[in-house]
Amino acid sequence: MDNQDLQELVKMISVKYFNLEFKHTAYFNNRLRTTGGRYLLASGNIEINPKQYVDYGIDEIISIIKHELCHYHLHQQGKGYRHSDENFKQLLKKVEGPRFCKPLKKTSFRNRKIQKYVCTECERLYSRKRKINTQKYRCGVCYGILKFVETVEIK
């Protein structure tokens, strides 16, 4: 499935379930990490996570499209389009759309690294995701000088 197929699918679902035309663009976005899709308020476009299609197939894509079209059509009509709005909840129930998409299967987004530091006075060990400036920051217990120990890669 490519972006053109997705666009046609979104238009078809919009007419079938909402009786309204989808006038914007729907496309796959590979950069989406934690969500199945999103409706962009500024442009009116819908982005879909292609990993959902790979992991779960067309049925999950259809359910995500229904969810995002609820946001789309309510926003276009000037009604409550947020998850907490009653209009959104009612429309989602009417079209049998999911409140949340299925979680993505465990994939390594990137190798994670942890920086390890030790206090030169009390020998307390610190682990951080990001590097810290040892000239600027000190030990939180004794105010001693921190020394970089190693970078550990977690897979």
Number of C-alpha atoms within 10 A of each C-alpha: 10 9 16 13 11 20 17 14 15 25 19 16 19 21 12 12 13 17 10 14 14 21 10 13 17 24 19 20 17 11 9 15 12 10 16 26 23 21 20 13 12 6 9 18 17 23 22 25 22 21 19 22 17 14 13 14 12 13 11 18 24 17 20 25 28 23 27 25 28 26 26 22 21 16 17 12 9 8 14 16 22 14 14 9 11 13 16 22 17 12 20 20 12 11 16 13 20 16 14 11 17 14 12 16 11 6 6 8 8 8 8 11 15 16 17 20 23 19 21 16 13 13 15 15 14 17 15 12 12 10 14 14 11 13 9 8 12 15 21 11 10 13 13 17 18 25 19 16 14 12 15 13 10 9 9
